[in-house]
């Protein structure tokens, strides 16, 4: 796909392209928060205000996995470095400008409170995910620092196959998500279709690094029925390798481009995810803390004291290590 064709396709799907390799897109929950006052599960779990959350990627064309469950476009990514990178100052400013353009139409909407719309013009959170692998952006440290200087919390989502990128993070994001979407090498190979034969080994290396990082850390399991749902013992071993503050078992959602690769029968029910979550809690010693049926996600934590209540998204609470039950 040529650059212009790619730009046209992304723009047609609601992406605001930013610079040479980045994009912003309004999240479904940003709209819900503005129109109906409903925040996503990150609001329930971590205190995020969805109408003040900016969803972006600094690497729309860089990813080394082609996950079958991914709702994003695939087939045109690079798995190596780009020749030129946008500077972080421009990237942050232009991302906020893009968010303003995206949300401009909500001003004056009778269903949207003016005060809430005005708050949305001042983002408090940036979800660095959307598409691509964000740790492949080599100027991430300066971008994170700029966000924090402006009082913006950062939620960085990584597929965990770039351990060198994790080692290099300084400052650390407010919250680091690591996607662990397979219990073993073979399922990983068949489900995520890595371009690098060493990707699984690098994920294990990343989980060891995550264990020592002094920020809020979450391991997320996106679970696809018939593909990677099960193997509770193997997932527990991976989780205890990282010992994150939280674990999120989350069900696959049939949407976007994933519908070309998977069917509705691959969507697990909330109850099936709940069964997995309870068994995982038993194997890891983590506690069941919360759930969001709308998003088919459960929250497991290392202690009740480590629960982050709404409004505390910027506070980090130390939680003790737990050992796997005998």
C-alpha positions in Angstrom: 0.0 0.0 0.0 1.4 3.4 -1.0 1.8 6.2 1.5 -1.1 8.2 0.0 -3.4 5.2 0.0 -2.5 4.5 3.6 -3.1 8.1 4.6 -6.5 8.1 2.9 -7.5 4.8 4.5 -6.5 5.9 8.0 -8.2 9.3 7.6 -11.3 7.5 6.4 -11.3 5.5 9.7 -11.1 8.6 11.8 -7.4 8.9 12.4 -5.9 12.3 12.5 -2.4 11.9 11.1 0.3 13.8 13.0 3.7 14.3 11.5 5.6 11.6 9.6 4.7 8.5 11.7 2.0 9.3 14.3 -1.7 9.6 14.7 -4.5 10.5 17.1 -8.0 8.9 17.1 -11.0 9.5 19.3 -11.8 6.6 21.6 -15.3 5.3 21.9 -15.2 6.0 25.6 -14.2 9.6 25.0 -17.5 10.1 23.2 -19.4 8.2 25.9 -17.8 10.4 28.6 -18.7 13.6 26.8 -22.2 12.7 25.8 -23.3 10.4 28.7 -20.8 10.9 31.5 -19.7 7.2 31.3 -16.0 6.5 31.6 -14.2 3.4 30.4 -13.0 0.6 32.7 -9.8 2.5 33.2 -11.9 5.2 34.9 -13.4 2.6 37.2 -10.0 0.8 37.8 -7.5 3.7 37.7 -9.3 7.0 37.9 -9.1 8.0 34.2 -11.4 10.7 33.0 -12.2 9.4 29.5 -13.3 12.8 28.1 -9.8 14.1 29.0 -7.9 11.1 27.6 -6.0 11.5 24.3 -5.4 8.2 22.4 -2.4 8.3 20.1 0.4 6.4 18.6 3.9 7.6 17.8 4.5 4.7 15.5 1.5 4.0 13.3 3.7 2.2 10.7 6.0 0.2 13.1 5.1 -3.1 14.6 6.7 -6.5 14.6 3.5 -8.5 15.4 0.4 -9.1 13.3 -2.0 -10.3 15.9 -5.1 -11.9 14.6 -7.3 -10.2 17.2 -6.0 -6.7 16.5 -8.7 -4.4 15.2 -6.3 -2.2 13.4 -5.0 -2.1 9.8 -2.1 -4.5 9.1 0.1 -5.5 6.2 1.9 -2.2 5.7 4.0 -1.9 8.9 7.7 -1.6 9.1 9.5 -3.8 11.8 12.6 -1.7 11.9 13.7 1.9 12.5 12.5 4.8 10.3 15.0 7.1 8.7 13.5 10.2 10.3 11.6 10.9 13.5 9.4 13.8 14.6 10.6 15.8 17.6 8.7 15.2 20.8 7.7 18.8 21.3 6.1 19.0 18.0 4.5 15.6 18.4 2.8 16.5 21.6 1.6 19.9 20.5 0.2 18.5 17.2 -1.4 15.6 19.0 -3.3 18.0 21.3 -4.2 20.1 18.3 -5.6 17.0 16.6 -7.6 16.1 19.7 -9.1 19.6 19.6 -10.1 19.2 16.0 -11.7 15.8 16.7 -13.7 17.1 19.6 -14.6 20.5 18.2 -18.0 19.3 16.9 -19.1 18.4 20.4 -19.2 22.1 21.5 -22.8 23.2 21.4 -24.2 19.7 21.3 -27.2 19.8 23.6 -26.2 16.4 25.1 -22.8 17.7 26.1 -22.3 19.9 29.1 -20.2 22.9 28.2 -18.0 22.6 31.3 -17.2 19.0 30.4 -16.4 19.9 26.8 -14.0 22.7 28.1 -12.3 20.1 30.3 -11.8 17.9 27.3 -9.8 20.6 25.6 -7.2 20.2 28.4 -6.1 16.5 28.2 -5.0 15.0 31.5 -4.2 11.5 30.2 -2.4 10.2 27.1 -2.9 6.6 26.1 0.1 5.8 24.0 -1.2 2.7 22.2 -3.7 2.9 19.3 -1.6 1.1 16.7 2.0 0.1 16.2 4.6 -0.6 18.9 5.3 2.7 20.7 8.6 1.7 22.2 10.0 1.7 18.6 9.8 5.5 18.7 13.4 6.4 19.9 12.5 9.8 21.4 9.9 8.3 23.8 11.8 9.5 26.9 11.5 13.2 26.0 7.9 12.7 25.0 7.1 11.2 28.4 8.9 14.0 30.2 7.0 16.7 28.3 3.7 15.1 29.1 4.6 14.9 32.8 5.9 18.5 32.9 2.4 19.5 31.6 0.6 17.5 34.3 -0.5 14.8 31.8 -0.4 11.2 32.9 0.9 8.6 30.5 -0.4 5.1 29.8 2.1 3.3 27.6 1.0 0.0 26.0 3.7 -2.4 24.7 3.7 -5.8 23.2 6.8 -6.6 25.3 9.0 -7.7 22.4 11.4 -4.8 22.7 13.2 -5.2 26.0 15.9 -2.7 25.1 13.1 -0.1 24.7 11.8 -0.9 28.2 15.3 -0.7 29.7 15.8 2.7 28.1 12.6 4.3 29.5 13.5 7.3 31.6 11.3 8.7 32.9 8.9 5.8 33.2 5.3 6.3 32.2 2.6 6.7 34.8 1.3 3.3 33.9 3.0 0.6 31.8 0.8 -2.0 30.2 2.4 -5.2 28.8 0.3 -7.4 26.6 0.9 -11.1 27.3 -1.4 -12.7 24.8 -0.2 -16.3 24.7 0.7 -18.9 27.3 3.5 -20.5 25.3 5.8 -20.1 22.3 3.5 -22.1 19.8 0.3 -20.3 20.6 2.3 -17.0 20.4 3.6 -17.9 17.0 0.1 -18.9 15.6 -1.8 -16.0 17.2 0.5 -13.0 17.0 2.3 -13.9 13.7 5.6 -12.3 14.8 8.1 -11.1 12.1 11.0 -11.9 14.5 11.6 -15.5 15.4 13.0 -14.4 18.8 10.0 -12.3 19.8 8.7 -14.8 22.4 12.1 -15.0 24.1 12.2 -11.2 24.2 8.8 -11.1 25.8 10.1 -13.2 28.6 13.1 -10.9 29.0 10.7 -7.9 29.1 8.7 -9.5 31.9 11.8 -9.8 34.0 12.6 -6.1 33.4 9.0 -5.1 34.3 9.4 -6.8 37.7 11.9 -4.1 38.8 10.3 -1.0 37.3 9.2 1.6 39.8 5.9 2.6 38.2 2.4 1.2 38.1 2.6 -2.0 36.0 -0.2 -4.0 34.4 -0.1 -7.3 32.5 -3.0 -7.6 30.2 -4.2 -10.9 28.8 -6.4 -10.4 25.7 -8.2 -13.8 25.5 -9.6 -15.2 22.3 -11.9 -18.2 22.6 -10.4 -21.2 20.8 -7.0 -19.7 20.5 -5.4 -18.6 23.8 -8.2 -18.9 26.5 -7.0 -21.6 29.0 -3.5 -22.6 30.1 -4.1 -20.9 33.4 -0.9 -22.4 34.9 1.3 -21.2 32.1 -0.1 -17.7 32.3 0.4 -17.7 36.0 4.1 -18.5 35.6 4.5 -15.5 33.2 2.6 -13.2 35.6 4.7 -14.2 38.5 7.8 -13.6 36.4 6.8 -10.0 36.0 4.9 -9.6 39.4 2.9 -6.6 38.1 0.8 -4.4 40.4 -2.3 -5.6 38.4 -3.4 -8.2 36.0 -6.2 -7.6 33.5 -7.8 -10.7 31.9 -9.8 -9.2 29.1 -12.0 -10.7 26.4 -11.4 -10.3 22.7 -13.9 -7.9 21.0 -15.1 -8.6 17.5 -14.5 -5.3 15.8 -12.5 -3.5 13.1 -10.1 -5.4 10.9 -10.0 -8.4 13.3 -13.4 -9.4 11.7 -11.4 -10.4 8.6 -9.3 -12.9 10.6 -11.6 -14.2 13.4 -15.3 -14.9 13.8 -17.9 -14.2 16.4 -17.4 -17.7 17.9 -14.0 -16.5 19.0 -15.5 -13.9 21.4 -15.6 -15.2 25.0 -18.4 -14.3 27.4 -17.8 -12.2 30.4 -18.5 -15.3 32.5 -15.8 -17.3 30.7 -13.3 -14.5 31.3 -14.4 -14.5 35.0 -13.8 -18.2 35.3 -10.3 -17.7 33.9 -9.7 -14.7 36.2 -10.7 -16.6 39.3 -8.5 -19.6 38.5 -5.6 -17.2 37.7 -6.1 -15.5 41.0 -5.9 -18.8 42.8 -2.7 -19.8 40.9 -0.9 -16.4 41.4 -2.1 -15.4 44.9 -3.5 -12.2 43.4 -6.9 -10.9 44.6 -10.0 -10.3 42.6 -10.6 -6.5 42.9 -13.1 -5.5 40.3 -14.7 -6.2 36.9 -16.3 -4.3 34.0 -18.9 -6.5 32.2 -19.2 -3.9 29.4 -15.6 -4.3 28.5 -15.3 -8.0 29.5 -12.4 -7.3 31.8 -11.5 -8.2 35.3 -9.0 -6.6 37.7 -6.6 -8.7 39.8 -4.3 -7.0 42.3 -1.5 -7.9 44.7 -3.4 -6.5 47.7 -6.5 -4.5 48.6 -4.2 -1.7 49.7 -2.9 -1.5 46.1 -6.3 -0.6 44.7 -6.3 2.8 42.9 -9.6 4.5 43.5 -11.1 7.1 41.1 -9.1 10.4 41.3 -5.9 8.7 42.3 -4.5 7.9 38.9 -1.4 10.0 39.5 -0.5 8.4 42.8 1.6 5.3 43.0 1.1 3.0 45.9 3.7 0.4 47.0 2.3 -3.1 47.2 4.2 -6.1 48.6 5.4 -9.0 46.6 3.3 -12.2 46.7 4.5 -15.7 46.2 2.6 -18.3 44.2 0.5 -20.5 46.4 1.9 -24.0 47.1 
